[in-house]
Amino acid sequence: MENGKKENVGAEATTENAGADNATESKIDYAEMMKTNKEFQSFVDSQKTQAMQTAVANAKAKWEEESKTKQAEAEKLAKMDEEQKRNYELEQWKQRAEKAEKQNAIDNLRTETIKQASEKGISLDIVSTINFEYETAETIKNKLGVLEKAVKKEREIAINEYSRETPPQTGDYKGTQKSESEMTYEELCNLPKYKN
């Protein structure tokens, strides 16, 4: 808000009366309605309150779930002796390392697939539909082969459709269906073979 002016961003809506030939437009100023209509203001306030309560409840539930998980983990560790703690922590590290290694492999597979797809002329939108988490290099290669055949076929169909179209007319002569014996002198003069 600059210089004491209020900005009404999104505070107006346009409605049209479609039943009349001359559609009339009227603008509703929601900010003005908030000032003058107490019932409307009460409704909007109740909707805001309800939305905030839902957000707070969801955040609280998520926080409680996380704290329960952490507390259970702490209790589990408290019951273990030193050897068990080391083994447990080692297992946790192994799981995180395996997860990171799997994600790295997925990223590498995605990068290589995008590279091969662009070389074969396959749209990257199609590649984005592949779930790389469950794919291997061999299955990706097979899918790219099928997609490449489909893309080539589509291009061939488009080229054939384009080549079937009549060529554009060039110059002043637009052609006629009359034979030269049926043409007038002026029409014969306009033929390209007689122009000089």
N, C-alpha and C positions, 0 to 999 in steps of 0.2 A: 504494500500500500504506500503509494507515494503522494506527498502533499495532501494528506488527509482524504484522498479519493478512495472509494471502495471499488474493488475489481469484482465483477460478477462473472467469474469464469464458470461456464456451464450452468448458469442460473436462469437461462431462458430456454424455452422449448417452443417449437412451432407446431401448430395443429392446422389441418386443412379440412374444410367442409367439402367432401367429395360429392355430395348430393346435388349441389348447385352447379349451373353452367359456369358461372363466374366464381371460381373457388375463392373463398375469403380466407385470409390468413389472420390468425390472432396470436399474439405472443403472451406467454405466461411468465411472469417474473416471480420466480420462486423465492427470491430474497424478500421481495415485497410481501408475498403471502406469509412468509415467516413472521414478519412484523405485524401484520394486520389480522391474520386468521389464527387464533389461539388453538383451535382444534387441529389444524394442520401442523402447527409448531409442536404440539403435544405428540402427534403421531410420529413426526420426524425424530423427536427426542427419544421416544420409546424404541424406535428402530435402531438408533445409534447406541442406546444403552444395551439393547439385546445383542447387538453385534460385538460390543466390547466385552460383555459378560461371556459370550461364546469363545472369544479369542483368549480371554484370561483362563477360562476353564480348560481349553485345549492346551495352553502353555503349562498350566499347573499339572495336568495329567501327564504330559510329556516329562516334565521335571521330576515328578514322583516316580515314574517308571525308571528314569535314568538313575535316580538316587537309590531305588530298591536294588537295581542291578549292581551298582557300585558297592552298596552295603553287603549284598550277598557275596560279592567277590572278596571283600575285605574279611568277612567272617570265614570264608573258605580258606583264605590264606592264613588266618590266625590259628586255625585248627591244624595246619600242616607243620611238620618239623622242617629243619633247614634243607634237608635233601629233597623233600617233596616240594618245597617252595622253588628250589632251583630247577627241578624237573618241570614244574608247572610253568614257570617263567620261560624256560627254554621252549616248551611246547607253544606258548603264546607267540614267541619270537618266530618260530618256524611257521606258524599259521600266517602271521603277517607277511613273512618273506615269501611264502607260496602265493599269497594273494597278490602281492606286488609283482612277482614274477609272471603270474598269469595275466595281469593287467598290461604289463609290458609286452608280452607276446601278442595280446589282442591288439594293442596299439600298432605294433610292427606289422601285423597281418593286415590291419585296416590301411596303413600307409602304403604297403605294397599293392594291395587290391586297388586302391585309388590310382596309383601310378599305372598299373596294367590296364585298368578300365579307360583311363584317358588316352593311352596309346591305341586302344582298340576302338575308340570313338564312342564308348558307352557313357551315357549320361550319369553324372555323379549323384543325381537324385535317385536313380535306381540303386546305386551302390549303397546309399544311406539306408535302404530298407533291409540290408543284410544284418543279421544278429551275429556278430563276430565271436561272441562268447561261446557259441556252440558249433562253430565252423572250424575246419582245418584247411590247410593250404590246398589239398587235393579237391575238397568239395568246392572251394572258392574257384579254383581253376575250371572245374566242370561248369559251374554256374556262369562264369565269365564267357566260356565258350558258347553256351546256349544263348546268352544275352547278345554276344557278338553276331551270331547267326541271325537273331531276330532283328537287330539294328540294321544289318546289311539288307535283309529282306524288305524292311520298311523303307529304307533309302531307295532300293531298286523299284519298289512300287511307286514311290513319289516321283522318281525320275521318269518312269514309264508314263505316269499320269501327265507330267509336265510335257513330255515329248509328244503326246497325243493332241495337245491343244493346237489349234490352227496358228500358224505364224502370224505375227502382227503385220498389218499392211504398212508399207513404207511409201513415201512420196505422195503425190497428188492423186495418182491413179488408184482407185479403190476397187477396180474390177467390175465386171458386169456379167450377166448371164446371157446376154445377147451375142449372137455370132456376129462376125464383122459384116456379113452381108445384110444384117438387119439394122446396123448402126447408122446413125445420121453422120453427115460430114463432120460436124462439130465433135461428136463422140469419137470418131476415128482420129481426128486431130489430137485428141487428148490421150490417145494410147501412147505408151512409152516408146514403142518401136517406130512411131511416126514423128516423134518430137525431134527436132534439130534446130 
